[in-house]
Amino acid sequence: MEAKPIGRSRIPGKRLEACLLKMIIAFKFFQALQFPNVGGPPVQHFPRMEIEIEGFCVTGSRHHRFGGDLVADLWDVDCSEEAGGYYVSRDPRLFVLLETRARPEAVFTMSEIGGRTLPDCGVRAMHFIPAGMEMRTRLTAMQGLRHLDLHFDAGTLARRLGNRFDPAVLNEPRFMLNDDRLNQIAALLAAELSADNPLHDLYGDGLVNALLVGLLGLRPDEARPRSKLADWQVRQVTGYIADHAAKRIPLEELAALLGLSASYFSHAFKASTGLSPQQWQMNHRIDRIKDELKNPAIPITAIAAQAGFADTAHFSRSFRRITGMTPSGWRTVNGGSD
């Protein structure tokens, strides 16, 4: 909606001075704000910004920390006839312009100091600004703004985004991004931040993740087929397990039979048999134990000891996990007796 033309006295001097003081106090307080860190000391709020502004009056603000690596700020501001500022942050950030109130002749420019100038920034768009990039804004005849700022902790962002995240992408600025899907996500996040009764943090955190994935263009990891062992290798390993069924064979020992690393061998064995080496060993031991259990003359305690279990309780838990029955119950069902 277009506002009626106004003069340069839109924000009178005394009110503007009070608004600027309010904004500076809010910003200083927010910079110093500490957030609880479950299981540890308070965490200093990390948006570390240096700003110099004029002609803005904060009319509303909401702030929320998502995990330990991202903070979202929602700002509503009134603007004088001429307004602007200087901004530089030690952390990468995303500036999202959500709404504007302006006269038809309004001008909003953003300039990278020592670099490009963006002349038409008074439209709904996103701007990704790397850490350390100095920016200046100049607004004329803009009456008010609502914008969302996301501040990232680059050092821990990889934990949020996974292996496909390349930290180098945070060094490349992206201006005037206008994607319908990302705009909708940003609007939902802003609505959640401004809600009097917000939902669980999982909702906001999910919106943040979706926005980051879309912004950085991350794709899912490509599934790589696991290499398999040759048939002769499987026979050699399973034969060795059968010959030494009474003991627990370390993974490294089995891998050494084939001259492979323990990690590669473990994945290749499972790709070949459907079971991990440890599961194969345990199943083989249980199969041999079943033959012993059919003989009621052999006490279960003796069978457990002969099979290499530390005690009867351990043997009983392992047997039940694989067969669904206790050793004594299996013995009864299969023709033996206690």
C-alpha positions in Angstrom: 0.0 0.0 0.0 1.3 3.5 -0.9 1.6 6.0 1.9 0.7 9.6 1.5 3.6 12.0 0.7 5.3 13.3 3.8 7.9 16.0 4.4 11.3 15.8 6.0 9.8 16.2 9.4 8.4 12.6 9.4 10.4 11.9 12.5 10.8 15.1 14.5 14.2 15.9 16.0 13.4 15.0 19.6 11.6 11.8 18.6 14.4 10.8 16.2 17.0 11.4 18.9 14.9 9.2 21.3 14.5 6.5 18.7 18.2 6.5 17.9 19.0 6.2 21.6 16.4 3.4 21.9 18.0 1.5 19.0 21.5 1.9 20.3 20.5 0.7 23.7 18.6 -2.2 22.3 21.6 -3.2 20.1 24.2 -2.8 22.9 22.0 -4.9 25.2 21.4 -7.5 22.6 25.2 -7.8 21.8 25.9 -8.4 25.5 23.0 -10.8 26.0 24.0 -14.2 27.3 22.1 -17.3 26.4 22.0 -20.5 28.5 24.2 -23.3 27.4 22.8 -26.7 28.6 25.5 -28.6 30.3 28.0 -25.7 30.2 28.6 -22.0 30.9 26.6 -19.2 29.4 27.3 -18.6 25.7 28.1 -15.1 24.5 25.7 -14.0 21.8 27.8 -14.1 18.7 26.5 -11.5 16.2 29.6 -9.3 16.6 28.7 -6.3 14.5 30.0 -2.7 14.2 27.3 -0.3 13.1 26.9 3.4 12.6 23.3 4.5 11.7 21.2 7.6 11.3 17.6 8.3 10.6 16.1 5.0 11.9 13.7 4.4 14.8 13.1 0.9 16.1 9.4 0.2 16.7 9.7 -3.5 17.4 12.3 -6.3 17.6 12.4 -10.0 18.3 15.5 -12.1 18.7 16.0 -15.9 19.0 18.9 -18.2 19.1 18.7 -21.5 17.2 21.1 -24.1 18.6 24.6 -22.7 19.1 25.3 -21.6 15.5 22.6 -19.2 14.4 20.7 -16.2 15.7 17.6 -14.6 14.1 16.7 -11.0 14.6 13.4 -9.5 13.4 13.3 -5.7 13.2 10.6 -3.2 12.5 11.9 0.4 11.9 10.6 3.8 10.9 12.8 5.9 8.6 13.4 9.6 8.4 13.5 11.3 5.0 17.2 10.5 4.8 18.5 7.4 6.6 21.4 5.0 6.3 24.2 3.2 8.0 27.5 1.5 8.0 27.7 -2.2 8.9 30.4 -4.8 9.3 30.2 -8.2 11.1 32.7 -10.7 12.1 30.2 -13.4 11.2 28.5 -14.2 7.9 24.9 -13.0 7.8 21.7 -13.0 5.7 19.7 -9.8 5.4 16.1 -10.4 4.3 13.9 -7.4 3.4 10.3 -8.5 4.2 8.2 -5.4 3.9 8.6 -1.7 3.0 6.5 1.5 3.3 7.7 4.1 0.9 6.8 7.0 -1.4 6.9 6.4 -5.1 10.2 8.2 -5.5 11.9 6.3 -2.7 15.5 5.1 -3.2 17.2 2.3 -1.3 20.8 1.6 -2.2 23.3 -0.9 -0.7 27.0 -0.5 -1.3 29.9 -2.8 -0.8 32.7 -0.4 0.4 35.4 -0.6 -2.3 33.1 -2.6 -4.5 29.7 -2.7 -6.2 26.6 -0.5 -5.5 23.1 -2.0 -5.7 20.7 0.7 -6.7 17.2 -0.9 -6.3 17.2 -2.6 -2.9 13.8 -1.5 -1.8 12.2 -4.7 -3.1 11.6 -8.0 -1.3 14.9 -9.9 -1.5 17.7 -11.6 0.3 21.3 -10.6 0.6 24.0 -12.9 1.9 26.9 -10.9 3.2 30.2 -12.7 4.1 32.1 -12.0 7.4 34.2 -8.9 7.3 32.5 -7.3 4.3 31.8 -3.6 4.9 28.5 -2.4 3.7 26.8 1.0 3.6 23.1 1.7 3.0 21.4 4.9 2.0 17.6 5.4 2.1 15.6 8.3 0.7 11.8 8.7 1.1 11.6 5.3 2.7 9.0 5.4 5.5 9.5 2.0 7.2 11.0 -1.4 6.9 10.6 -4.9 8.3 13.6 -7.1 7.9 15.0 -10.3 9.1 18.7 -10.8 10.0 20.3 -14.2 10.4 23.8 -14.4 11.9 25.8 -17.6 11.4 28.6 -19.1 13.4 30.7 -20.4 10.5 32.8 -22.5 12.7 29.9 -24.8 13.8 27.6 -24.5 10.8 29.0 -27.7 9.3 27.4 -29.7 12.1 24.0 -28.3 11.1 24.4 -28.8 7.3 26.4 -32.1 7.1 29.3 -33.3 4.9 28.0 -31.6 1.7 28.6 -28.1 3.3 31.7 -26.4 1.9 32.8 -23.5 4.2 34.2 -21.7 1.2 30.7 -20.8 0.0 30.4 -18.4 3.0 33.1 -16.2 1.4 31.0 -15.4 -1.7 28.4 -12.6 -1.4 25.0 -13.1 -2.9 22.8 -10.0 -3.5 19.2 -9.5 -4.6 18.2 -13.1 -4.2 14.5 -13.4 -5.0 13.2 -17.0 -4.8 9.6 -17.7 -4.0 10.3 -20.7 -1.9 12.9 -19.0 0.1 10.7 -15.9 0.5 7.9 -18.1 1.9 10.3 -19.8 4.4 11.6 -16.4 5.5 8.1 -15.1 6.0 7.1 -18.2 8.1 10.3 -17.7 10.2 9.4 -14.0 10.7 5.9 -15.0 11.7 7.2 -17.5 14.2 9.6 -15.0 15.7 6.8 -12.4 16.2 4.2 -14.9 17.5 3.0 -14.3 21.1 2.8 -18.1 21.6 5.6 -19.6 19.4 5.7 -23.3 18.7 8.4 -25.7 19.8 12.0 -24.7 18.7 12.0 -27.7 16.3 9.6 -25.8 14.1 11.8 -22.7 13.9 15.0 -24.8 13.6 13.5 -26.7 10.7 12.6 -23.4 8.9 16.2 -22.2 9.5 17.6 -25.5 8.0 15.3 -25.2 5.0 16.4 -21.6 4.4 20.1 -22.5 4.6 19.8 -25.5 2.4 17.9 -23.5 -0.2 20.2 -20.5 0.0 23.4 -22.5 -0.3 22.0 -24.9 -2.9 23.0 -28.0 -0.9 22.2 -31.4 -2.5 21.8 -34.8 -0.8 24.9 -37.1 -0.4 25.1 -39.4 -3.4 24.8 -43.0 -2.2 28.0 -44.9 -3.1 27.7 -48.6 -3.6 29.7 -50.6 -1.1 32.5 -52.8 -2.5 32.0 -56.5 -1.8 34.5 -59.2 -0.9 35.3 -61.9 -3.5 33.6 -65.3 -2.8 36.9 -66.8 -1.8 37.5 -64.0 0.7 34.1 -64.6 2.3 34.8 -68.4 2.5 38.2 -67.7 4.1 36.8 -65.4 6.7 33.7 -67.4 7.6 35.8 -70.6 7.8 38.2 -68.9 10.2 35.2 -67.8 12.3 33.9 -71.4 12.4 37.3 -72.8 13.4 37.5 -70.3 16.3 33.9 -70.1 17.3 34.7 -70.5 21.0 36.3 -67.1 21.2 35.5 -63.5 20.2 37.6 -62.7 17.2 38.7 -59.0 17.0 37.7 -57.2 13.8 41.3 -56.3 13.1 42.3 -60.0 13.2 39.7 -60.9 10.6 40.7 -58.0 8.4 44.4 -59.0 8.6 43.5 -62.4 7.0 42.8 -60.5 3.8 45.3 -57.7 4.2 42.6 -55.1 4.4 41.9 -52.2 6.8 39.4 -52.9 9.6 37.0 -50.2 8.3 37.1 -51.3 4.6 36.8 -55.0 5.6 33.8 -54.4 7.9 31.8 -52.5 5.2 32.8 -55.0 2.5 31.9 -58.0 4.6 28.4 -56.6 5.4 27.9 -55.7 1.7 28.6 -59.4 0.9 26.7 -61.2 3.6 24.2 -58.7 4.9 25.7 -59.0 8.4 28.5 -57.3 10.2 31.5 -59.5 11.1 30.4 -59.3 14.8 26.9 -60.4 14.0 28.1 -63.2 11.8 30.3 -64.5 14.7 27.5 -64.3 17.2 25.0 -66.1 14.9 27.6 -68.9 14.2 28.2 -69.3 17.9 24.5 -69.5 18.7 24.0 -72.1 15.9 26.7 -74.3 17.5 25.2 -73.8 20.9 21.8 -75.0 19.7 23.3 -78.4 19.0 24.7 -78.5 22.5 21.4 -77.5 24.0 19.7 -80.5 22.4 21.6 -82.7 24.8 20.0 -82.4 28.2 23.0 -83.9 29.9 25.1 -80.8 29.4 24.4 -78.0 31.9 23.6 -74.6 30.4 26.4 -73.1 32.6 28.9 -75.5 31.0 27.7 -74.6 27.5 28.0 -70.9 28.2 31.6 -71.3 29.4 32.6 -73.6 26.5 31.2 -71.0 24.1 33.3 -68.3 25.5 30.7 -66.2 27.3 31.8 -64.3 30.5 28.9 -65.6 32.5 25.5 -67.3 32.2 23.6 -64.0 32.2 25.6 -62.6 29.3 25.0 -65.9 27.4 21.3 -65.8 28.1 20.9 -62.2 26.9 22.9 -62.9 23.7 20.9 -66.0 23.0 17.6 -64.4 23.6 18.5 -61.4 21.4 19.0 -63.7 18.4 16.5 -66.4 18.9 13.8 -64.6 20.9 14.0 -67.3 23.7 16.1 -68.0 26.7 18.5 -71.0 26.4 16.4 -73.1 28.8 13.2 -72.2 27.0 14.7 -73.1 23.6 16.0 -76.4 25.1 12.5 -77.3 26.3 10.8 -76.5 23.0 13.4 -78.4 21.0 13.3 -81.7 22.8 15.6 -81.2 25.8 14.8 -80.5 29.4 16.3 -78.5 32.2 
